[in-house]
Amino acid sequence: MIRKFEIIKLINHHNRGQFIFARHIGDNNKIIIREVSELAGIPIYHYLEMSKNANEHSQLPLDVFLFRPIELGSFPTDYFIEGQLVELFESD
């Protein structure tokens, strides 16, 4: 399955790699990201909780997801940019 996302924030951590906040572009935001998924061709890990991204009412936006590439250094640091539209591919 392919889902579309817009990258809204990137955070580069010195020893944990790049964290990618992405907004799902679609109607159904109650989706489950499979363990074997790629974002723009890069294998990623999906974080289920992101409490620091909560709004003023301590509610998480349902359309924002947090990803991190599995390999910490296998792609250029400018591979992803804020505002970029990307596709998430989930293997069956």
Backbone atoms as SQL, in Angstrom:
CREATE TABLE atoms (id INTEGER PRIMARY KEY, chain TEXT, resi INTEGER, resn TEXT, atom TEXT, x REAL, y REAL, z REAL);
INSERT INTO atoms VALUES
  (1, 'A', 1, 'MET', 'N', 0.842, -1.176, 0.000),
  (2, 'A', 1, 'MET', 'CA', 0.000, 0.000, 0.000),
  (3, 'A', 1, 'MET', 'C', 0.890, 1.243, 0.000),
  (4, 'A', 2, 'ILE', 'N', 0.464, 2.259, -0.734),
  (5, 'A', 2, 'ILE', 'CA', 1.207, 3.515, -0.800),
  (6, 'A', 2, 'ILE', 'C', 0.362, 4.616, -0.182),
  (7, 'A', 3, 'ARG', 'N', 0.985, 5.383, 0.728),
  (8, 'A', 3, 'ARG', 'CA', 0.325, 6.524, 1.367),
  (9, 'A', 3, 'ARG', 'C', 1.165, 7.766, 1.108),
  (10, 'A', 4, 'LYS', 'N', 0.517, 8.913, 1.013),
  (11, 'A', 4, 'LYS', 'CA', 1.225, 10.174, 0.739),
  (12, 'A', 4, 'LYS', 'C', 1.353, 10.989, 2.030),
  (13, 'A', 5, 'PHE', 'N', 2.535, 11.611, 2.188),
  (14, 'A', 5, 'PHE', 'CA', 2.839, 12.429, 3.354),
  (15, 'A', 5, 'PHE', 'C', 3.529, 13.711, 2.921),
  (16, 'A', 6, 'GLU', 'N', 3.400, 14.740, 3.749),
  (17, 'A', 6, 'GLU', 'CA', 4.167, 15.973, 3.589),
  (18, 'A', 6, 'GLU', 'C', 5.092, 16.099, 4.787),
  (19, 'A', 7, 'ILE', 'N', 6.366, 16.285, 4.542),
  (20, 'A', 7, 'ILE', 'CA', 7.320, 16.448, 5.637),
  (21, 'A', 7, 'ILE', 'C', 7.139, 17.845, 6.223),
  (22, 'A', 8, 'ILE', 'N', 6.864, 17.903, 7.533),
  (23, 'A', 8, 'ILE', 'CA', 6.607, 19.200, 8.163),
  (24, 'A', 8, 'ILE', 'C', 7.716, 19.633, 9.106),
  (25, 'A', 9, 'LYS', 'N', 8.569, 18.699, 9.558),
  (26, 'A', 9, 'LYS', 'CA', 9.655, 19.066, 10.475),
  (27, 'A', 9, 'LYS', 'C', 10.722, 17.992, 10.425),
  (28, 'A', 10, 'LEU', 'N', 11.969, 18.413, 10.433),
  (29, 'A', 10, 'LEU', 'CA', 13.119, 17.502, 10.498),
  (30, 'A', 10, 'LEU', 'C', 13.973, 17.874, 11.694),
  (31, 'A', 11, 'ILE', 'N', 14.379, 16.880, 12.449),
  (32, 'A', 11, 'ILE', 'CA', 15.269, 17.109, 13.588),
  (33, 'A', 11, 'ILE', 'C', 16.443, 16.154, 13.444),
  (34, 'A', 12, 'ASN', 'N', 17.640, 16.703, 13.385),
  (35, 'A', 12, 'ASN', 'CA', 18.849, 15.890, 13.292),
  (36, 'A', 12, 'ASN', 'C', 19.452, 15.741, 14.680),
  (37, 'A', 13, 'HIS', 'N', 19.504, 14.509, 15.160),
  (38, 'A', 13, 'HIS', 'CA', 20.085, 14.218, 16.466),
  (39, 'A', 13, 'HIS', 'C', 21.500, 13.697, 16.246),
  (40, 'A', 14, 'HIS', 'N', 22.451, 14.144, 17.045),
  (41, 'A', 14, 'HIS', 'CA', 23.866, 13.837, 16.805),
  (42, 'A', 14, 'HIS', 'C', 24.191, 12.349, 16.791),
  (43, 'A', 15, 'ASN', 'N', 23.495, 11.503, 17.544),
  (44, 'A', 15, 'ASN', 'CA', 23.826, 10.085, 17.490),
  (45, 'A', 15, 'ASN', 'C', 22.610, 9.179, 17.285),
  (46, 'A', 16, 'ARG', 'N', 21.450, 9.751, 17.014),
  (47, 'A', 16, 'ARG', 'CA', 20.258, 8.942, 16.756),
  (48, 'A', 16, 'ARG', 'C', 19.711, 9.140, 15.346),
  (49, 'A', 17, 'GLY', 'N', 20.353, 9.967, 14.563),
  (50, 'A', 17, 'GLY', 'CA', 19.933, 10.156, 13.187),
  (51, 'A', 17, 'GLY', 'C', 18.879, 11.233, 13.026),
  (52, 'A', 18, 'GLN', 'N', 18.185, 11.161, 11.923),
  (53, 'A', 18, 'GLN', 'CA', 17.211, 12.183, 11.570),
  (54, 'A', 18, 'GLN', 'C', 15.797, 11.726, 11.947),
  (55, 'A', 19, 'PHE', 'N', 15.071, 12.601, 12.624),
  (56, 'A', 19, 'PHE', 'CA', 13.678, 12.354, 12.960),
  (57, 'A', 19, 'PHE', 'C', 12.824, 13.150, 11.988),
  (58, 'A', 20, 'ILE', 'N', 11.819, 12.485, 11.432),
  (59, 'A', 20, 'ILE', 'CA', 11.005, 13.066, 10.375),
  (60, 'A', 20, 'ILE', 'C', 9.553, 13.134, 10.836),
  (61, 'A', 21, 'PHE', 'N', 9.057, 14.356, 11.007),
  (62, 'A', 21, 'PHE', 'CA', 7.639, 14.555, 11.308),
  (63, 'A', 21, 'PHE', 'C', 6.941, 14.767, 9.976),
  (64, 'A', 22, 'ALA', 'N', 5.915, 13.964, 9.707),
  (65, 'A', 22, 'ALA', 'CA', 5.227, 14.045, 8.426),
  (66, 'A', 22, 'ALA', 'C', 3.717, 13.994, 8.622),
  (67, 'A', 23, 'ARG', 'N', 3.027, 14.838, 7.866),
  (68, 'A', 23, 'ARG', 'CA', 1.564, 14.894, 7.924),
  (69, 'A', 23, 'ARG', 'C', 1.003, 13.999, 6.824),
  (70, 'A', 24, 'HIS', 'N', 0.105, 13.098, 7.229),
  (71, 'A', 24, 'HIS', 'CA', -0.538, 12.211, 6.267),
  (72, 'A', 24, 'HIS', 'C', -1.496, 13.011, 5.397),
  (73, 'A', 25, 'ILE', 'N', -1.408, 12.808, 4.101),
  (74, 'A', 25, 'ILE', 'CA', -2.304, 13.476, 3.158),
  (75, 'A', 25, 'ILE', 'C', -3.316, 12.435, 2.706),
  (76, 'A', 26, 'GLY', 'N', -4.475, 12.519, 3.267),
  (77, 'A', 26, 'GLY', 'CA', -5.531, 11.552, 2.945),
  (78, 'A', 26, 'GLY', 'C', -6.669, 11.685, 3.928),
  (79, 'A', 27, 'ASP', 'N', -7.705, 10.928, 3.676),
  (80, 'A', 27, 'ASP', 'CA', -8.904, 11.027, 4.495),
  (81, 'A', 27, 'ASP', 'C', -8.804, 10.266, 5.808),
  (82, 'A', 28, 'ASN', 'N', -8.254, 9.082, 5.785),
  (83, 'A', 28, 'ASN', 'CA', -8.227, 8.233, 6.975),
  (84, 'A', 28, 'ASN', 'C', -6.886, 8.355, 7.677),
  (85, 'A', 29, 'ASN', 'N', -6.866, 9.024, 8.843),
  (86, 'A', 29, 'ASN', 'CA', -5.624, 9.191, 9.586),
  (87, 'A', 29, 'ASN', 'C', -5.459, 8.147, 10.688),
  (88, 'A', 30, 'LYS', 'N', -6.427, 7.282, 10.857),
  (89, 'A', 30, 'LYS', 'CA', -6.302, 6.193, 11.828),
  (90, 'A', 30, 'LYS', 'C', -5.718, 4.986, 11.099),
  (91, 'A', 31, 'ILE', 'N', -4.457, 5.116, 10.737),
  (92, 'A', 31, 'ILE', 'CA', -3.788, 4.070, 9.979),
  (93, 'A', 31, 'ILE', 'C', -2.715, 3.425, 10.837),
  (94, 'A', 32, 'ILE', 'N', -2.381, 2.225, 10.478),
  (95, 'A', 32, 'ILE', 'CA', -1.307, 1.502, 11.156),
  (96, 'A', 32, 'ILE', 'C', -0.165, 1.365, 10.154),
  (97, 'A', 33, 'ILE', 'N', 1.002, 1.835, 10.551),
  (98, 'A', 33, 'ILE', 'CA', 2.181, 1.739, 9.692),
  (99, 'A', 33, 'ILE', 'C', 2.844, 0.388, 9.958),
  (100, 'A', 34, 'ARG', 'N', 3.001, -0.395, 8.918),
  (101, 'A', 34, 'ARG', 'CA', 3.613, -1.715, 9.075),
  (102, 'A', 34, 'ARG', 'C', 5.094, -1.591, 9.398),
  (103, 'A', 35, 'GLU', 'N', 5.607, -2.657, 9.980),
  (104, 'A', 35, 'GLU', 'CA', 7.007, -2.664, 10.402),
  (105, 'A', 35, 'GLU', 'C', 7.969, -2.566, 9.218),
  (106, 'A', 36, 'VAL', 'N', 7.614, -3.150, 8.095),
  (107, 'A', 36, 'VAL', 'CA', 8.472, -3.107, 6.916),
  (108, 'A', 36, 'VAL', 'C', 7.917, -2.043, 5.978),
  (109, 'A', 37, 'SER', 'N', 8.399, -0.800, 6.136),
  (110, 'A', 37, 'SER', 'CA', 7.913, 0.322, 5.328),
  (111, 'A', 37, 'SER', 'C', 9.085, 1.169, 4.864),
  (112, 'A', 38, 'GLU', 'N', 8.878, 1.868, 3.747),
  (113, 'A', 38, 'GLU', 'CA', 9.888, 2.778, 3.208),
  (114, 'A', 38, 'GLU', 'C', 9.262, 4.131, 2.948),
  (115, 'A', 39, 'LEU', 'N', 9.967, 5.173, 3.354),
  (116, 'A', 39, 'LEU', 'CA', 9.540, 6.541, 3.087),
  (117, 'A', 39, 'LEU', 'C', 10.464, 7.102, 2.015),
  (118, 'A', 40, 'ALA', 'N', 9.911, 7.396, 0.841),
  (119, 'A', 40, 'ALA', 'CA', 10.698, 7.889, -0.300),
  (120, 'A', 40, 'ALA', 'C', 11.883, 6.962, -0.591),
  (121, 'A', 41, 'GLY', 'N', 11.656, 5.657, -0.466),
  (122, 'A', 41, 'GLY', 'CA', 12.683, 4.673, -0.779),
  (123, 'A', 41, 'GLY', 'C', 13.650, 4.356, 0.346),
  (124, 'A', 42, 'ILE', 'N', 13.495, 4.972, 1.514),
  (125, 'A', 42, 'ILE', 'CA', 14.379, 4.742, 2.661),
  (126, 'A', 42, 'ILE', 'C', 13.639, 3.910, 3.701),
  (127, 'A', 43, 'PRO', 'N', 14.176, 2.743, 4.106),
  (128, 'A', 43, 'PRO', 'CA', 13.532, 1.960, 5.159),
  (129, 'A', 43, 'PRO', 'C', 13.465, 2.778, 6.453),
  (130, 'A', 44, 'ILE', 'N', 12.280, 2.811, 7.066),
  (131, 'A', 44, 'ILE', 'CA', 12.070, 3.668, 8.233),
  (132, 'A', 44, 'ILE', 'C', 11.496, 2.882, 9.412),
  (133, 'A', 45, 'TYR', 'N', 11.685, 3.489, 10.575),
  (134, 'A', 45, 'TYR', 'CA', 11.063, 3.029, 11.813),
  (135, 'A', 45, 'TYR', 'C', 9.992, 4.059, 12.157),
  (136, 'A', 46, 'HIS', 'N', 8.811, 3.601, 12.554),
  (137, 'A', 46, 'HIS', 'CA', 7.708, 4.493, 12.896),
  (138, 'A', 46, 'HIS', 'C', 7.549, 4.532, 14.414),
  (139, 'A', 47, 'TYR', 'N', 7.578, 5.735, 14.974),
  (140, 'A', 47, 'TYR', 'CA', 7.357, 5.907, 16.412),
  (141, 'A', 47, 'TYR', 'C', 5.868, 6.049, 16.669),
  (142, 'A', 48, 'LEU', 'N', 5.351, 5.271, 17.599),
  (143, 'A', 48, 'LEU', 'CA', 3.923, 5.306, 17.894),
  (144, 'A', 48, 'LEU', 'C', 3.548, 6.463, 18.799),
  (145, 'A', 49, 'GLU', 'N', 4.474, 6.918, 19.635),
  (146, 'A', 49, 'GLU', 'CA', 4.173, 7.997, 20.572),
  (147, 'A', 49, 'GLU', 'C', 5.068, 9.192, 20.293),
  (148, 'A', 50, 'MET', 'N', 4.482, 10.380, 20.366),
  (149, 'A', 50, 'MET', 'CA', 5.244, 11.605, 20.184),
  (150, 'A', 50, 'MET', 'C', 4.661, 12.683, 21.069),
  (151, 'A', 51, 'SER', 'N', 4.741, 12.491, 22.357),
  (152, 'A', 51, 'SER', 'CA', 4.093, 13.393, 23.305),
  (153, 'A', 51, 'SER', 'C', 4.605, 14.828, 23.227),
  (154, 'A', 52, 'LYS', 'N', 5.846, 15.034, 22.814),
  (155, 'A', 52, 'LYS', 'CA', 6.369, 16.404, 22.734),
  (156, 'A', 52, 'LYS', 'C', 5.768, 17.173, 21.568),
  (157, 'A', 53, 'ASN', 'N', 5.037, 16.510, 20.703),
  (158, 'A', 53, 'ASN', 'CA', 4.393, 17.177, 19.579),
  (159, 'A', 53, 'ASN', 'C', 2.914, 17.446, 19.877),
  (160, 'A', 54, 'ALA', 'N', 2.498, 17.285, 21.118),
  (161, 'A', 54, 'ALA', 'CA', 1.103, 17.497, 21.489),
  (162, 'A', 54, 'ALA', 'C', 0.760, 18.982, 21.432),
  (163, 'A', 55, 'ASN', 'N', -0.515, 19.259, 21.198),
  (164, 'A', 55, 'ASN', 'CA', -0.944, 20.655, 21.164),
  (165, 'A', 55, 'ASN', 'C', -1.200, 21.160, 22.583),
  (166, 'A', 56, 'GLU', 'N', -1.741, 22.379, 22.713),
  (167, 'A', 56, 'GLU', 'CA', -1.920, 22.984, 24.034),
  (168, 'A', 56, 'GLU', 'C', -2.904, 22.227, 24.916),
  (169, 'A', 57, 'HIS', 'N', -3.711, 21.346, 24.335),
  (170, 'A', 57, 'HIS', 'CA', -4.660, 20.549, 25.114),
  (171, 'A', 57, 'HIS', 'C', -4.130, 19.141, 25.361),
  (172, 'A', 58, 'SER', 'N', -2.835, 18.933, 25.121),
  (173, 'A', 58, 'SER', 'CA', -2.159, 17.643, 25.294),
  (174, 'A', 58, 'SER', 'C', -2.757, 16.554, 24.423),
  (175, 'A', 59, 'GLN', 'N', -3.258, 16.947, 23.267),
  (176, 'A', 59, 'GLN', 'CA', -3.786, 15.969, 22.323),
  (177, 'A', 59, 'GLN', 'C', -2.856, 15.904, 21.121),
  (178, 'A', 60, 'LEU', 'N', -2.573, 14.699, 20.690),
  (179, 'A', 60, 'LEU', 'CA', -1.716, 14.525, 19.524),
  (180, 'A', 60, 'LEU', 'C', -2.522, 14.724, 18.249),
  (181, 'A', 61, 'PRO', 'N', -1.962, 15.412, 17.277),
  (182, 'A', 61, 'PRO', 'CA', -2.659, 15.516, 15.995),
  (183, 'A', 61, 'PRO', 'C', -2.704, 14.135, 15.342),
  (184, 'A', 62, 'LEU', 'N', -3.856, 13.737, 14.876),
  (185, 'A', 62, 'LEU', 'CA', -4.017, 12.387, 14.335),
  (186, 'A', 62, 'LEU', 'C', -3.403, 12.217, 12.958),
  (187, 'A', 63, 'ASP', 'N', -3.081, 13.317, 12.289),
  (188, 'A', 63, 'ASP', 'CA', -2.545, 13.207, 10.940),
  (189, 'A', 63, 'ASP', 'C', -1.027, 13.369, 10.877),
  (190, 'A', 64, 'VAL', 'N', -0.354, 13.499, 12.024),
  (191, 'A', 64, 'VAL', 'CA', 1.101, 13.674, 12.045),
  (192, 'A', 64, 'VAL', 'C', 1.759, 12.394, 12.573),
  (193, 'A', 65, 'PHE', 'N', 2.772, 11.944, 11.844),
  (194, 'A', 65, 'PHE', 'CA', 3.485, 10.722, 12.184),
  (195, 'A', 65, 'PHE', 'C', 4.970, 11.038, 12.320),
  (196, 'A', 66, 'LEU', 'N', 5.662, 10.253, 13.127),
  (197, 'A', 66, 'LEU', 'CA', 7.089, 10.441, 13.356),
  (198, 'A', 66, 'LEU', 'C', 7.841, 9.211, 12.868),
  (199, 'A', 67, 'PHE', 'N', 8.816, 9.449, 11.990),
  (200, 'A', 67, 'PHE', 'CA', 9.626, 8.379, 11.420),
  (201, 'A', 67, 'PHE', 'C', 11.103, 8.662, 11.664),
  (202, 'A', 68, 'ARG', 'N', 11.898, 7.579, 11.599),
  (203, 'A', 68, 'ARG', 'CA', 13.359, 7.696, 11.626),
  (204, 'A', 68, 'ARG', 'C', 13.917, 6.629, 10.708),
  (205, 'A', 69, 'PRO', 'N', 14.834, 7.000, 9.811),
  (206, 'A', 69, 'PRO', 'CA', 15.456, 5.975, 8.973),
  (207, 'A', 69, 'PRO', 'C', 16.129, 4.906, 9.830),
  (208, 'A', 70, 'ILE', 'N', 15.995, 3.664, 9.412),
  (209, 'A', 70, 'ILE', 'CA', 16.603, 2.557, 10.171),
  (210, 'A', 70, 'ILE', 'C', 18.117, 2.667, 10.160),
  (211, 'A', 71, 'GLU', 'N', 18.690, 2.919, 8.995),
  (212, 'A', 71, 'GLU', 'CA', 20.137, 3.108, 8.879),
  (213, 'A', 71, 'GLU', 'C', 20.452, 4.565, 9.168),
  (214, 'A', 72, 'LEU', 'N', 21.361, 4.804, 10.075),
  (215, 'A', 72, 'LEU', 'CA', 21.627, 6.174, 10.497),
  (216, 'A', 72, 'LEU', 'C', 22.400, 6.999, 9.479),
  (217, 'A', 73, 'GLY', 'N', 23.199, 6.392, 8.645),
  (218, 'A', 73, 'GLY', 'CA', 24.026, 7.201, 7.752),
  (219, 'A', 73, 'GLY', 'C', 24.020, 6.762, 6.309),
  (220, 'A', 74, 'SER', 'N', 22.960, 6.111, 5.852),
  (221, 'A', 74, 'SER', 'CA', 22.980, 5.557, 4.497),
  (222, 'A', 74, 'SER', 'C', 22.378, 6.474, 3.437),
  (223, 'A', 75, 'PHE', 'N', 22.073, 7.722, 3.783),
  (224, 'A', 75, 'PHE', 'CA', 21.517, 8.643, 2.805),
  (225, 'A', 75, 'PHE', 'C', 22.010, 10.046, 3.134),
  (226, 'A', 76, 'PRO', 'N', 22.029, 10.954, 2.156),
  (227, 'A', 76, 'PRO', 'CA', 22.477, 12.332, 2.413),
  (228, 'A', 76, 'PRO', 'C', 21.546, 13.043, 3.397),
  (229, 'A', 77, 'THR', 'N', 22.097, 13.910, 4.231),
  (230, 'A', 77, 'THR', 'CA', 21.281, 14.595, 5.234),
  (231, 'A', 77, 'THR', 'C', 20.251, 15.524, 4.604),
  (232, 'A', 78, 'ASP', 'N', 20.437, 15.913, 3.354),
  (233, 'A', 78, 'ASP', 'CA', 19.443, 16.756, 2.685),
  (234, 'A', 78, 'ASP', 'C', 18.506, 15.942, 1.789),
  (235, 'A', 79, 'TYR', 'N', 18.446, 14.636, 2.005),
  (236, 'A', 79, 'TYR', 'CA', 17.562, 13.762, 1.228),
  (237, 'A', 79, 'TYR', 'C', 16.105, 14.161, 1.447),
  (238, 'A', 80, 'PHE', 'N', 15.756, 14.478, 2.693),
  (239, 'A', 80, 'PHE', 'CA', 14.421, 14.956, 3.031),
  (240, 'A', 80, 'PHE', 'C', 14.486, 16.449, 3.317),
  (241, 'A', 81, 'ILE', 'N', 13.466, 17.195, 2.897),
  (242, 'A', 81, 'ILE', 'CA', 13.389, 18.620, 3.206),
  (243, 'A', 81, 'ILE', 'C', 11.967, 18.949, 3.656),
  (244, 'A', 82, 'GLU', 'N', 11.839, 19.954, 4.509),
  (245, 'A', 82, 'GLU', 'CA', 10.521, 20.363, 4.983),
  (246, 'A', 82, 'GLU', 'C', 9.686, 20.857, 3.806),
  (247, 'A', 83, 'GLY', 'N', 8.423, 20.436, 3.771),
  (248, 'A', 83, 'GLY', 'CA', 7.526, 20.785, 2.681),
  (249, 'A', 83, 'GLY', 'C', 7.511, 19.762, 1.555),
  (250, 'A', 84, 'GLN', 'N', 8.447, 18.840, 1.572),
  (251, 'A', 84, 'GLN', 'CA', 8.550, 17.820, 0.531),
  (252, 'A', 84, 'GLN', 'C', 7.371, 16.849, 0.630),
  (253, 'A', 85, 'LEU', 'N', 6.803, 16.478, -0.514),
  (254, 'A', 85, 'LEU', 'CA', 5.779, 15.452, -0.575),
  (255, 'A', 85, 'LEU', 'C', 6.460, 14.127, -0.860),
  (256, 'A', 86, 'VAL', 'N', 6.150, 13.120, -0.047),
  (257, 'A', 86, 'VAL', 'CA', 6.801, 11.817, -0.180),
  (258, 'A', 86, 'VAL', 'C', 5.739, 10.726, -0.109),
  (259, 'A', 87, 'GLU', 'N', 6.127, 9.544, -0.559),
  (260, 'A', 87, 'GLU', 'CA', 5.251, 8.393, -0.485),
  (261, 'A', 87, 'GLU', 'C', 5.820, 7.378, 0.484),
  (262, 'A', 88, 'LEU', 'N', 4.930, 6.783, 1.249),
  (263, 'A', 88, 'LEU', 'CA', 5.287, 5.700, 2.168),
  (264, 'A', 88, 'LEU', 'C', 4.795, 4.415, 1.537),
  (265, 'A', 89, 'PHE', 'N', 5.702, 3.490, 1.329),
  (266, 'A', 89, 'PHE', 'CA', 5.352, 2.191, 0.758),
  (267, 'A', 89, 'PHE', 'C', 5.404, 1.147, 1.850),
  (268, 'A', 90, 'GLU', 'N', 4.305, 0.415, 1.996),
  (269, 'A', 90, 'GLU', 'CA', 4.230, -0.653, 2.994),
  (270, 'A', 90, 'GLU', 'C', 4.193, -2.000, 2.280),
  (271, 'A', 91, 'SER', 'N', 5.101, -2.887, 2.665),
  (272, 'A', 91, 'SER', 'CA', 5.104, -4.243, 2.106),
  (273, 'A', 91, 'SER', 'C', 3.980, -5.048, 2.732),
  (274, 'A', 92, 'ASP', 'N', 3.461, -5.975, 1.965),
  (275, 'A', 92, 'ASP', 'CA', 2.411, -6.860, 2.516),
  (276, 'A', 92, 'ASP', 'C', 3.003, -7.972, 3.319);
